[in-house]
Amino acid sequence: MTIKRAPFMTVSATITLCLFLQPVHAAPKRQQPRPEIFTDLLQCRAIADNAQRLACFDRQVGAMEAAAQRDEVVVLDKGELSKTRKTLFGFSFPKLPFLGGADGDDQKDRQEDGFSQITAKIASVRSLGYGKWQIGLDDGAQWITTEAIVAGNPKVGQDIELKRAAMGSFMGKVDGGRAVRMKRVG
């Protein structure tokens, strides 16, 4: 493909244009490697002899139970994972596969599981002066407003809606009021 540079375009603008015209190939989602203790359990299914297969299952389930008691293996269902993600909402973490982040993670995935916003009850409030507040949620999370709330003070028991905003920031609305910028502090 040949692109003629217009007289008003700089070299860097031409390079940028060429990059946009390149075909885009979506990277396939990689499945995360499973723990060895789990794959060993799955390999028991391949044993043809019933007695040996049962012995293998008993041995591997015992090993998995012992690992769980030592907190080396944790098993979460989708509901528990969703609760965990909700309690971590507002913190900045790398994309961890066990929290739902992986290559190809997009905004639609986050919105479907409630990760782009949460609604909670206010459990505590503390004035920081100048219309700014520290707000404790019912799940223990602590947030501060980084701009003043001008219409009414937040109160214990009110609902607060927190949403992901541009460039890693968050917006919060207390009882449907005006949205203000907020930051998770604990």
C-alpha positions as CSV (number, residue, x, y, z in Angstrom):
1,M,0.0,0.0,0.0
2,T,1.4,3.4,-1.0
3,I,0.3,6.5,0.8
4,K,1.1,9.9,-0.7
5,R,1.8,12.4,2.0
6,A,-0.2,15.6,1.7
7,P,2.0,18.8,1.8
8,F,0.5,19.9,5.1
9,M,1.1,16.5,6.9
10,T,4.2,16.0,9.0
11,V,6.2,12.8,8.9
12,S,4.8,11.8,12.3
13,A,1.2,12.4,11.2
14,T,1.9,10.2,8.1
15,I,3.3,7.4,10.4
16,T,0.3,7.7,12.7
17,L,-2.1,7.4,9.7
18,C,-0.2,4.3,8.4
19,L,-0.6,2.7,11.9
20,F,-4.3,3.3,11.8
21,L,-4.6,1.7,8.4
22,Q,-2.8,-1.5,9.4
23,P,-5.1,-4.5,9.8
24,V,-6.0,-5.2,13.4
25,H,-6.0,-8.7,14.6
26,A,-7.6,-9.5,17.9
27,A,-5.5,-11.6,20.2
28,P,-7.2,-14.8,21.2
29,K,-8.1,-15.0,24.9
30,R,-5.6,-17.2,26.7
31,Q,-6.9,-19.6,29.2
32,Q,-4.9,-19.3,32.4
33,P,-2.9,-22.3,33.4
34,R,-4.6,-24.4,36.0
35,P,-2.9,-25.4,39.3
36,E,-1.1,-28.7,39.2
37,I,-3.2,-30.1,42.0
38,F,-6.3,-29.5,39.9
39,T,-4.9,-31.0,36.7
40,D,-3.7,-34.1,38.7
41,L,-7.3,-34.6,39.9
42,L,-8.6,-34.3,36.3
43,Q,-6.1,-36.9,35.1
44,C,-7.7,-39.5,37.3
45,R,-10.6,-39.7,34.8
46,A,-8.3,-41.2,32.2
47,I,-7.6,-44.3,34.3
48,A,-9.6,-47.3,32.9
49,D,-9.5,-49.6,36.0
50,N,-12.3,-48.6,38.4
51,A,-10.4,-49.4,41.6
52,Q,-7.3,-47.5,40.4
53,R,-9.4,-44.6,39.2
54,L,-11.2,-44.4,42.6
55,A,-7.9,-44.6,44.5
56,C,-6.5,-41.8,42.3
57,F,-9.6,-39.6,43.0
58,D,-9.4,-40.3,46.7
59,R,-5.7,-39.4,46.8
60,Q,-6.1,-36.2,44.8
61,V,-9.2,-35.0,46.6
62,G,-7.3,-35.6,49.9
63,A,-4.4,-33.6,48.6
64,M,-6.7,-30.8,47.4
65,E,-8.5,-30.7,50.8
66,A,-5.2,-30.5,52.6
67,A,-4.0,-27.6,50.3
68,A,-7.3,-25.8,50.9
69,Q,-6.8,-26.1,54.7
70,R,-3.3,-24.6,54.4
71,D,-4.8,-21.8,52.3
72,E,-2.7,-22.8,49.3
73,V,-5.8,-23.3,47.1
74,V,-9.0,-21.3,47.3
75,V,-12.2,-22.2,45.5
76,L,-14.7,-19.4,44.7
77,D,-18.0,-19.7,42.9
78,K,-19.1,-16.9,40.6
79,G,-21.2,-15.2,43.4
80,E,-18.2,-15.1,45.8
81,L,-16.0,-13.8,43.1
82,S,-18.5,-11.0,42.3
83,K,-18.6,-10.1,46.1
84,T,-14.8,-10.0,46.2
85,R,-14.6,-7.8,43.2
86,K,-17.3,-5.4,44.7
87,T,-15.3,-5.0,47.9
88,L,-12.1,-4.2,45.9
89,F,-14.0,-1.7,43.7
90,G,-12.0,1.6,43.6
91,F,-8.6,0.1,44.2
92,S,-6.1,-0.1,41.3
93,F,-4.7,-3.6,40.7
94,P,-3.0,-5.2,37.8
95,K,-5.3,-7.4,35.6
96,L,-5.5,-10.5,37.7
97,P,-7.1,-13.5,36.1
98,F,-8.8,-14.8,39.2
99,L,-10.5,-11.4,39.6
100,G,-11.8,-11.4,36.0
101,G,-9.0,-9.3,34.4
102,A,-7.2,-10.8,31.5
103,D,-6.1,-10.1,27.9
104,G,-9.1,-9.0,25.9
105,D,-11.0,-7.7,29.0
106,D,-13.2,-4.9,27.8
107,Q,-15.6,-2.3,29.3
108,K,-18.6,-4.5,28.3
109,D,-17.4,-7.4,30.5
110,R,-16.9,-5.0,33.5
111,Q,-20.4,-3.6,33.0
112,E,-22.1,-7.0,32.9
113,D,-20.7,-8.1,36.2
114,G,-21.3,-4.8,38.0
115,F,-17.6,-3.9,38.1
116,S,-18.0,-0.5,36.5
117,Q,-20.3,0.8,39.3
118,I,-21.6,-0.2,42.7
119,T,-24.4,1.0,44.9
120,A,-24.0,0.8,48.7
121,K,-25.3,2.2,52.0
122,I,-23.4,4.9,53.8
123,A,-22.3,3.5,57.2
124,S,-20.2,6.5,58.5
125,V,-19.5,10.1,57.5
126,R,-16.9,12.6,58.6
127,S,-16.5,16.1,57.4
128,L,-13.0,17.0,56.1
129,G,-13.9,20.7,55.8
130,Y,-14.6,22.9,52.7
131,G,-17.6,20.6,51.7
132,K,-15.4,17.5,51.4
133,W,-16.3,14.3,53.2
134,Q,-14.9,10.9,54.2
135,I,-17.6,8.3,53.6
136,G,-17.5,4.8,55.0
137,L,-19.6,2.2,53.2
138,D,-21.5,-0.8,54.7
139,D,-18.9,-3.2,53.4
140,G,-16.0,-1.3,55.2
141,A,-14.7,0.6,52.2
142,Q,-13.6,4.2,52.9
143,W,-13.9,6.9,50.2
144,I,-13.2,10.6,50.2
145,T,-14.7,13.3,48.0
146,T,-12.1,15.2,46.1
147,E,-14.4,18.1,45.4
148,A,-17.1,19.7,47.6
149,I,-20.6,18.4,47.9
150,V,-22.7,21.6,47.6
151,A,-26.2,20.4,47.9
152,G,-26.8,18.7,51.3
153,N,-24.5,16.7,53.5
154,P,-24.2,12.9,53.2
155,K,-25.9,11.0,56.1
156,V,-25.6,7.5,57.5
157,G,-28.1,5.2,55.8
158,Q,-28.3,7.0,52.5
159,D,-27.5,5.2,49.3
160,I,-24.4,6.1,47.4
161,E,-23.7,5.2,43.8
162,L,-20.1,5.0,42.7
163,K,-19.1,4.8,39.0
164,R,-15.9,4.4,37.2
165,A,-15.1,7.6,35.3
166,A,-12.5,8.8,32.8
167,M,-8.8,8.1,33.3
168,G,-9.1,5.9,36.3
169,S,-11.2,8.3,38.4
170,F,-14.5,7.7,40.1
171,M,-17.7,9.7,40.5
172,G,-20.1,9.3,43.4
173,K,-23.7,10.4,43.9
174,V,-25.3,10.5,47.3
175,D,-29.1,9.7,47.2
176,G,-29.3,10.7,43.5
177,G,-27.7,14.1,44.0
178,R,-25.0,15.8,41.9
179,A,-22.1,13.5,41.1
180,V,-18.7,14.5,42.6
181,R,-15.2,13.1,42.1
182,M,-14.2,10.5,44.7
183,K,-11.2,8.5,45.7
184,R,-11.0,5.2,47.5
185,V,-8.7,5.5,50.6
186,G,-9.4,2.2,52.5
